[in-house]
């Protein structure tokens, strides 16, 4: 039996374009993960895979920081390290305002509610305690012609 459509083609049809950013050594900082250019995009999924275990108590959140306008949280700050998050765990959030990051069993790769963001950056804010590493994968659909997302 032949395959007419490949997995990456199906993903692009359902979720949009895929972009990946490795953050191998988490630090207490605001780290730019992705750059949004050329206009508005709709984030359809945003999931991280823990590449190095997170074992130190500390808060992490994701935020959109537009070039013009107000910076806004994509999810609530969540402690990923008090109960260790081992390498291989997936982390994500639902896309609903104020949701915490979900990790381990129950992490969903697609957002229940896609998020529109404007030109600017998507950032990981680690305010306290930091160790481990995460590789983030974001999928998006351009809302404006020419809008793109790239790894920072």
C-alpha positions as CSV (number, residue, x, y, z in Angstrom):
1,X,0.0,0.0,0.0
2,X,1.4,3.4,-0.9
3,X,1.3,6.5,1.3
4,X,-0.3,9.5,-0.5
5,X,0.3,12.0,2.3
6,X,3.3,12.0,4.6
7,X,3.1,12.7,8.4
8,X,4.7,16.1,8.2
9,X,2.3,17.1,5.4
10,X,-0.7,16.1,7.5
11,X,0.7,18.0,10.6
12,X,1.1,21.1,8.4
13,X,-2.5,20.8,7.2
14,X,-3.9,20.4,10.7
15,X,-1.7,22.6,12.8
16,X,0.3,24.8,10.5
17,X,4.1,25.4,10.3
18,X,6.4,23.8,12.8
19,X,9.3,25.7,14.6
20,X,11.6,24.2,17.2
21,X,13.8,25.9,19.8
22,X,16.2,24.1,22.2
23,X,16.8,25.7,25.6
24,X,19.4,23.2,26.9
25,X,20.5,25.0,30.1
26,X,17.6,26.8,31.9
27,X,18.7,29.9,33.9
28,X,16.9,32.5,36.0
29,X,16.2,34.8,33.1
30,X,13.7,35.9,30.4
31,X,14.7,33.8,27.4
32,X,13.5,34.6,23.9
33,X,12.4,31.3,22.3
34,X,10.6,32.5,19.1
35,X,10.4,35.6,17.0
36,X,7.2,36.6,15.3
37,X,7.7,38.8,12.3
38,X,5.6,40.3,9.5
39,X,2.2,40.4,11.3
40,X,-0.1,38.3,13.4
41,X,0.0,34.5,13.8
42,X,-2.3,32.0,15.4
43,X,-0.4,29.6,17.7
44,X,-2.1,26.2,17.4
45,X,0.3,24.2,19.6
46,X,3.2,24.8,22.0
47,X,4.8,21.8,23.7
48,X,8.1,21.3,25.4
49,X,10.1,18.1,25.9
50,X,12.3,18.1,28.9
51,X,15.8,17.1,27.7
52,X,17.6,17.4,31.1
53,X,15.6,16.7,34.3
54,X,14.2,19.7,36.2
55,X,14.9,19.1,39.9
56,X,15.1,22.6,41.5
57,X,12.0,24.3,42.8
58,X,11.3,27.4,40.7
59,X,8.6,29.1,38.7
60,X,8.4,29.1,34.9
61,X,5.9,30.7,32.5
62,X,5.6,31.6,28.9
63,X,4.7,35.1,27.6
64,X,4.1,37.0,24.4
65,X,6.1,40.2,24.2
66,X,4.8,42.2,21.2
67,X,7.0,44.9,19.6
68,X,4.1,47.4,20.2
69,X,1.6,46.8,22.9
70,X,1.4,45.0,26.3
71,X,3.4,41.9,27.2
72,X,0.9,39.1,28.2
73,X,1.2,35.7,29.9
74,X,0.4,32.7,27.7
75,X,0.2,30.6,30.9
76,X,0.5,31.0,34.7
77,X,3.9,30.6,36.4
78,X,4.3,27.0,37.4
79,X,6.8,25.1,39.6
80,X,8.3,22.4,37.5
81,X,11.0,21.2,39.9
82,X,9.6,20.6,43.4
83,X,8.3,17.3,42.2
84,X,11.0,16.4,39.7
85,X,10.2,16.6,36.0
86,X,12.3,13.9,34.4
87,X,13.9,14.0,31.0
88,X,11.4,12.8,28.4
89,X,8.4,14.4,30.0
90,X,6.2,16.6,27.9
91,X,5.0,20.0,29.1
92,X,2.3,22.3,27.7
93,X,-0.8,24.3,28.6
94,X,-4.3,24.4,27.3
95,X,-4.3,27.9,25.9
96,X,-6.9,29.2,28.3
97,X,-6.1,32.4,30.1
98,X,-4.5,31.7,33.5
99,X,-3.9,28.0,32.9
100,X,-0.8,26.5,34.6
101,X,1.7,24.5,32.7
102,X,0.8,20.8,32.7
103,X,3.7,18.3,32.7
104,X,4.0,14.5,32.6
105,X,0.9,12.5,31.9
106,X,-1.9,14.8,30.8
107,X,0.3,17.3,28.8
108,X,-1.5,17.9,25.6
109,X,0.4,19.0,22.5
110,X,-2.4,21.0,20.9
111,X,-4.1,24.1,22.5
112,X,-7.8,23.9,23.3
113,X,-7.9,27.5,22.4
114,X,-5.4,28.7,19.8
115,X,-3.7,32.0,20.7
116,X,-3.3,35.0,18.4
117,X,0.0,37.0,18.9
118,X,1.4,40.0,17.1
119,X,4.9,40.8,15.8
120,X,7.4,40.4,18.7
121,X,8.7,37.5,20.7
122,X,7.6,34.4,22.6
123,X,9.6,34.1,25.8
124,X,10.2,31.7,28.7
125,X,10.4,33.5,32.0
126,X,12.2,31.6,34.8
127,X,11.8,33.8,37.9
128,X,13.2,31.6,40.6
129,X,15.3,28.3,40.8
130,X,16.6,26.9,37.6
131,X,18.0,23.8,36.2
132,X,17.3,21.3,33.4
133,X,16.6,21.8,29.7
134,X,13.6,22.0,27.4
135,X,13.2,21.8,23.7
136,X,10.0,23.8,22.7
137,X,8.0,23.0,19.5
138,X,5.5,25.6,18.3
139,X,3.1,25.3,15.4
140,X,1.3,28.3,13.9
141,X,-0.9,29.6,11.1
142,X,-0.2,33.1,9.7
143,X,-3.2,35.5,10.2
144,X,-1.5,38.1,8.0
145,X,0.1,37.5,4.7
146,X,3.9,37.2,5.2
147,X,3.7,36.6,8.9
148,X,6.3,34.1,10.2
149,X,7.7,32.5,13.4
150,X,11.3,31.6,13.7
151,X,13.5,30.2,16.5
152,X,15.3,33.0,18.3
